Amino acid sequence: MSAANRTGLAGAIRIDLKRLHETWMELLYPRQLDAEQTVLGKWRPETTGSRIAYWLWAGLGAPLVGLLYPLVLFGYVLRYQASKLDSAATRIGVLGVVVVSVVVWSALSALARFQLEMTTAGVVAVVAAGAVATASAALAVVTSRVGGRASTVLVSYPLAITAIFLPPVVAALYSQQLAAVVFPQSESLAVWILDNVLAIGDINTYLRNNYELEGVAYVVMWFGIAVPVGWILGTLVTLANYVRPRD
């Protein structure tokens, strides 16, 4: 039974915030996290100076915990969705994931060819997108089964995001209609990232002077976006697991 079910929503939030704040306190002080029920109990300062320092550190952590907690809540949502996908993947296995993906993308390819009357290039675009999605999804499942939490966060989540981000970009390489939509939007996003995220250390200047955003570079760009996005999402789920472990 989850903490929310045992104590109610307000009680669960209090437990979460308490755990986060105790984790902050334990960065400097011993026996802070989950220490009340231990033999020694929670460590408390004994001198006036140490008490002042203790409460100053506690006060500094309070707003930081308040800022961090919305990310924890988002991590709960991500964890729930990820667990549903993981359960489905566990039931059908890696081969099942590949088969389902192949069937879905084959159906889309047939639809593109015979119902939508797309050109050969358009059908190739759909097939290429399906190949990328299938390979990424299969690798995401495999890496989530080996290596523990680290490989899941560092590899599986980026591959899962790759399975979402890359197919339309790969398809756009073979379809002028898709290219007219995907590439201009990608260029606008690239400009924003260069001007805001990669402005530190003149990274944006180096990239502008040495690379052109065209052709396969769009695929590289979106893979470069998928990896950190996957890391961020995986980290949020890990944070949610730390604050409120699954029972």
Secondary structure, DSSP 8 states (H G I E B T S, - for coil): --HHHHHHHHHHHHHHHHHHHHHHHTTTSSS-TT-TTSSS------SHHHHHHHHHHHHHHHHHHHHHHHHHHHHHHHHHHHHHHHHHHHHHHHHHHHHHHHHHHHHHHHIIIIIS---HHHHHHHHHHHHHHHHHHHHHHHHHHSSHHHHIIIIIHHHHHHHHHHHHHHHHTT-HHHHHHHHHHHHHHHHHIIIIIS-GGGHHHHHHHH----THHHHHHHHHHHHHHHHHHHHHHHHHHHHS---
